Amino acid sequence: MHIAEESGAGTLTYVGRFDLAEFAVVLEPGEPLRTARRAFYAGMVALTDALRAYAPPNKEIAIDWPDAIRVDGGLVGGGRLGWPSSAKEDEPPRWLVFGAMIRTVAMSDREAGVYPLASALDQEGFGEAGAIQVTESFVRHLMRALDAWQADGFDGIAREFLSRLPCARQTTYVIADNGDLIARRIGTNRTDRHDLKKGLLSPSWFDSILGGPRL
C-alpha cells in the first residue's frame, strides 16, 4: 500500500513470478469510501474478463463472493481491495488499491488430484496465458469497466458481477449502494445481507503461509 501514498491514480505494480500473475493498481475515487468500495466489483469483472479472453471454450469462470475466482470449480486466485486505515466512511479516500493474484502454473511437485479444489491456468488449458498476458488483459478490461461505470452508472458493473456468481435456486441478488450483497429468496420474505467491508478485510482465497492462493 505504500506505493499508493507516493503514486497517483492508474499506477500499476507487477511482481514477476513464474507461477503467479500478481499485480495491483491504484485508484483515486471521487466519492465517499462507503460507496467507493464498489470499485472492487469493477476490478473483479475486469479480472474475470481478462481470464475469459484466454480461456478454452466452455470453461466456467466464476466468482465466490466476494473475492475468489474459480475455473471449472478449481480455485485459481482472486482479488482484494485496500484503503487508508484513517479513511472515513463518509469522505472520499485518498486512494484505493485493487490487487490480484492468479495461479498461472501448478508447481511440478504437486501430484494430480492431491488438491482437488485448487487449480492453475496451465492445468485448465489456457495455453500461453502467463502472468504478463493476464496482467495486460486485466488493465484493458479495467479501463473499459471504469469507463462504462462513469458513462452509464454502476448498474452495468453490478449486473456483470452478479452474472458470475454461482446460481442458487430460488434466489435473486442485488448489490446495495455501499457494496453489500443482498440475497432474496423468491416467494418468501427472507433477505440475507453480506457485508462487503467485512468480507474484504480477510481475503477468502489467500494463504498467508504460502504467500498465494490456497490449495
C-alpha positions as CSV (number, residue, x, y, z in Angstrom):
1,M,0.0,0.0,0.0
2,H,3.0,2.3,0.4
3,I,3.1,2.8,-3.4
4,A,-0.5,4.3,-3.2
5,E,0.8,7.1,-0.9
6,E,3.5,8.0,-3.4
7,S,1.8,7.4,-6.8
8,G,-1.2,8.7,-8.5
9,A,-4.3,7.0,-10.0
10,G,-3.6,4.4,-12.6
11,T,-0.2,3.4,-11.2
12,L,0.2,-0.3,-11.8
13,T,2.7,-2.5,-9.9
14,Y,3.6,-6.0,-11.1
15,V,5.5,-8.8,-9.4
16,G,7.4,-11.1,-11.8
17,R,6.8,-14.6,-10.7
18,F,6.9,-17.8,-12.7
19,D,3.8,-19.4,-11.1
20,L,1.6,-16.4,-10.4
21,A,0.2,-13.3,-12.0
22,E,0.4,-10.8,-9.2
23,F,-0.4,-7.1,-9.7
24,A,-2.1,-4.1,-8.2
25,V,-3.5,-0.8,-9.5
26,V,-4.0,2.5,-7.6
27,L,-7.4,4.2,-7.9
28,E,-8.5,7.6,-6.7
29,P,-12.3,7.6,-6.3
30,G,-14.3,10.8,-6.2
31,E,-17.0,9.5,-3.8
32,P,-17.2,8.6,-0.2
33,L,-15.5,5.4,0.9
34,R,-18.7,3.6,1.8
35,T,-19.8,3.7,-1.9
36,A,-16.3,3.8,-3.4
37,R,-15.6,0.2,-2.3
38,R,-17.8,-0.8,-5.2
39,A,-14.7,-0.3,-7.3
40,F,-13.8,-3.8,-6.1
41,Y,-16.6,-5.2,-8.2
42,A,-15.3,-3.4,-11.3
43,G,-11.9,-5.0,-10.6
44,M,-13.4,-8.4,-10.3
45,V,-15.3,-8.0,-13.5
46,A,-12.1,-6.9,-15.3
47,L,-10.2,-9.8,-13.8
48,T,-12.7,-12.5,-14.9
49,D,-12.9,-10.8,-18.3
50,A,-9.1,-11.0,-18.6
51,L,-9.2,-14.7,-17.9
52,R,-12.2,-15.3,-20.3
53,A,-10.1,-13.7,-23.1
54,Y,-7.7,-16.7,-22.9
55,A,-10.0,-19.4,-21.7
56,P,-10.7,-22.5,-23.8
57,P,-14.3,-22.8,-25.0
58,N,-16.9,-23.7,-22.4
59,K,-14.7,-23.1,-19.4
60,E,-16.7,-21.8,-16.5
61,I,-15.0,-18.8,-14.8
62,A,-17.0,-18.0,-11.6
63,I,-16.7,-15.8,-8.5
64,D,-17.2,-16.9,-5.0
65,W,-18.5,-13.8,-3.3
66,P,-16.8,-11.5,-2.8
67,D,-13.3,-12.2,-3.9
68,A,-12.3,-15.7,-5.1
69,I,-12.1,-16.9,-8.7
70,R,-12.6,-20.5,-9.8
71,V,-12.2,-22.1,-13.2
72,D,-14.4,-25.1,-13.6
73,G,-14.6,-25.3,-9.8
74,G,-10.9,-25.1,-9.1
75,L,-9.6,-22.1,-7.1
76,V,-7.0,-20.1,-9.2
77,G,-6.9,-16.9,-7.1
78,G,-8.8,-13.7,-6.5
79,G,-8.8,-10.0,-5.8
80,R,-8.6,-7.8,-2.8
81,L,-9.1,-4.1,-2.0
82,G,-7.1,-1.8,0.3
83,W,-7.8,1.7,1.6
84,P,-6.1,4.1,4.1
85,S,-6.7,3.0,7.7
86,S,-7.5,6.6,8.6
87,A,-10.2,7.0,5.9
88,K,-13.7,7.9,7.0
89,E,-16.7,6.2,5.6
90,D,-18.4,9.5,4.6
91,E,-15.4,11.1,2.8
92,P,-13.5,10.2,-0.4
93,P,-10.4,8.1,0.5
94,R,-7.1,9.4,-0.7
95,W,-6.7,6.1,-2.6
96,L,-7.9,2.6,-3.2
97,V,-5.7,-0.3,-4.3
98,F,-7.2,-3.2,-6.2
99,G,-4.8,-6.2,-6.1
100,A,-5.0,-9.6,-7.6
101,M,-3.2,-13.0,-7.7
102,I,-3.9,-15.7,-10.3
103,R,-2.1,-19.0,-10.2
104,T,-0.8,-19.5,-13.7
105,V,1.3,-22.6,-13.3
106,A,0.9,-25.6,-11.0
107,M,4.1,-26.4,-9.3
108,S,5.7,-29.6,-10.5
109,D,5.9,-31.3,-7.1
110,R,2.1,-31.4,-6.8
111,E,0.6,-34.7,-7.8
112,A,-2.6,-34.6,-9.8
113,G,-5.7,-34.9,-7.6
114,V,-3.9,-34.1,-4.4
115,Y,-5.6,-30.6,-4.2
116,P,-8.9,-31.2,-6.0
117,L,-10.3,-27.8,-5.0
118,A,-7.3,-25.8,-6.4
119,S,-6.2,-25.3,-10.0
120,A,-3.9,-23.2,-12.2
121,L,-4.3,-21.8,-15.7
122,D,-1.9,-24.3,-17.3
123,Q,-4.0,-27.1,-15.8
124,E,-7.1,-25.6,-17.3
125,G,-5.8,-25.4,-20.9
126,F,-5.1,-21.6,-21.0
127,G,-2.1,-22.3,-23.2
128,E,0.4,-19.4,-23.3
129,A,-1.6,-17.2,-20.9
130,G,1.1,-16.3,-18.4
131,A,1.5,-13.5,-15.9
132,I,2.3,-10.8,-18.4
133,Q,-0.7,-11.7,-20.7
134,V,-3.1,-11.8,-17.7
135,T,-1.9,-8.5,-16.3
136,E,-2.1,-6.7,-19.7
137,S,-5.6,-8.1,-20.3
138,F,-6.7,-7.1,-16.9
139,V,-5.6,-3.5,-17.4
140,R,-7.5,-3.2,-20.7
141,H,-10.7,-4.6,-19.2
142,L,-10.4,-2.5,-16.1
143,M,-10.2,0.7,-18.2
144,R,-13.3,-0.5,-20.1
145,A,-15.2,-1.2,-16.9
146,L,-14.4,2.1,-15.3
147,D,-15.3,4.0,-18.4
148,A,-18.7,2.2,-18.5
149,W,-19.3,3.0,-14.9
150,Q,-18.6,6.7,-15.5
151,A,-20.7,6.8,-18.6
152,D,-23.7,4.7,-17.6
153,G,-23.6,4.3,-13.8
154,F,-22.8,1.3,-11.6
155,D,-25.8,-0.9,-12.6
156,G,-24.0,-2.4,-15.6
157,I,-21.0,-3.4,-13.4
158,A,-23.3,-4.9,-10.8
159,R,-25.1,-7.0,-13.5
160,E,-21.8,-8.2,-14.9
161,F,-20.5,-9.2,-11.5
162,L,-23.7,-10.9,-10.3
163,S,-23.8,-13.0,-13.6
164,R,-20.6,-14.6,-12.5
165,L,-21.8,-15.8,-9.1
166,P,-22.8,-19.5,-8.8
167,C,-26.6,-19.7,-9.3
168,A,-28.5,-20.5,-6.1
169,R,-32.0,-21.9,-6.6
170,Q,-34.9,-19.6,-6.0
171,T,-32.6,-16.7,-5.1
172,T,-32.0,-13.3,-6.6
173,Y,-29.1,-10.9,-5.8
174,V,-28.6,-7.2,-5.8
175,I,-25.7,-5.0,-4.8
176,A,-26.5,-2.2,-2.3
177,D,-25.2,1.3,-2.6
178,N,-22.5,0.5,-0.1
179,G,-21.5,-2.7,-1.9
180,D,-23.2,-5.2,0.4
181,L,-24.6,-8.2,-1.4
182,I,-28.3,-8.7,-0.7
183,A,-29.8,-12.2,-1.4
184,R,-33.6,-12.6,-1.6
185,R,-35.4,-15.9,-1.5
186,I,-38.1,-15.9,-4.2
187,G,-41.6,-16.5,-2.7
188,T,-40.5,-15.6,0.8
189,N,-39.8,-12.5,2.9
190,R,-36.3,-13.8,3.7
191,T,-33.4,-11.4,2.9
192,D,-29.7,-12.1,3.7
193,R,-27.2,-9.2,3.7
194,H,-23.5,-9.9,3.2
195,D,-21.2,-7.1,4.4
196,L,-18.6,-6.1,1.7
197,K,-16.3,-4.2,4.0
198,K,-16.1,-7.1,6.4
199,G,-15.7,-9.6,3.5
200,L,-12.7,-7.6,2.2
201,L,-10.8,-7.5,5.4
202,S,-9.5,-11.1,5.1
203,P,-9.3,-12.4,1.5
204,S,-11.0,-15.8,1.4
205,W,-8.7,-17.2,-1.2
206,F,-5.3,-16.1,0.2
207,D,-3.0,-18.4,2.2
208,S,-0.6,-16.2,4.2
209,I,1.8,-19.1,4.7
210,L,2.0,-20.0,1.0
211,G,2.0,-16.3,0.0
212,G,-0.5,-17.1,-2.7
213,P,-3.9,-18.7,-3.4
214,R,-5.0,-21.5,-1.1
215,L,-4.5,-25.2,-2.1
